[in-house]
Amino acid sequence: MNKRILEFYKQTSCFTDLGYYKKFARNLPDNIERLCLLQRMQIIHPVAFHDSNIRKKDKCFWGNMTKVSITRLNYEEDYFPTAQSMLAELLRSDENYHIGREAKNKIHITCRGQAILLASILKAKGYSARVRSGFAPYIKYDGVAYDHWITEYYDENKSEWVLVDADEHCPDHEMGFDLNDIPRDKFIFGAEAYLGMRNHKYKTEEIYYSSNPATLGLKAAIRGLFYDFHSLMNHEIIFLHMPKYIRDKNFELSEEEYQELDKLAILMLEPDKNFDELMKVWNHELKFRIMSGALNS
């Protein structure tokens, strides 16, 4: 592996830099399984908190949900979009970062937050790590690939990148594979989803982006493509961010614009091999980087 690439992924962004919490992160478990389980127990996924039946339970995977205020946001990434802000809030509510954290002191963060937090901790420990965005058919078994974010880190002993899913580390989840070393064919990266839609490998209803606004098919795949492209450039944008020209056109592009994305997606299929070309795109195709969002519209 090119050392320049590995050094690039040791760098942090405003989303993955832990600031004064770097030393804290370095002292967390080095074992990836223990690290993921510990992190998972600090967080309630918004889908769970949104379920009124789960909120009535005083004993469940997340703890006593009846003690969690109903005024809490379902999606607290509005408050905590960065790894540093997540850790700050967790340690503010309970200075002990432990498996037994009470449900009322957990934050409500999606798979994006989980992936960013794990990547930031691994970077603090000296690993090359990056967030990846795409779709995970393994989350639900109904033929739909739901949007998902995971973490990838470089294992020096194996001399390869390893995919890890911190968000799905739950005792009752039986995936049939190791969540600490996910087989490549189990996850559909953003570029694969986009090209799959363009080449009619996937049907519209098979690719689904659940976050607001919910999107299907090619529109969902374009979101996955750009989230993964920005993540590969160490810029892990939030769900509300999307290139302005895409938003302005409501994801309805010209054939020429689709062909531009075809070229980008092909490069992203092998991001390390095409690293220099991707960097050229990043530095010169500014419309891919001018974001529209909640305030930037």
Secondary structure, 3 states (H helix, E strand, C coil): CCHHHHHHCCCCCCCCCCHHHHHHHHCCCCCHHHHHHHHHCCEECHHHHHCHHHHCCCCCCCCCHHHCCCCCCCCHHHCCCCHHHHHHHHHHHCCCCCCCCCHHHCEECCHHHHHHHHHHHHHHCCCCEEEEEEEECCCCCCCCEEEEEEEEEEECCCCEEEEECCCCCCCCCCCCCCCCCCCHHHCEEHHHHHHHHHCCCCCHHHEEECCCCCEEHHHHHHHHHHHHHHHHCCCCCCCCCEEHHHHHCCCCCCHHHHHHHHHHHHHHCCCCCCHHHHHHHHHHCHHHCCEECCCCC
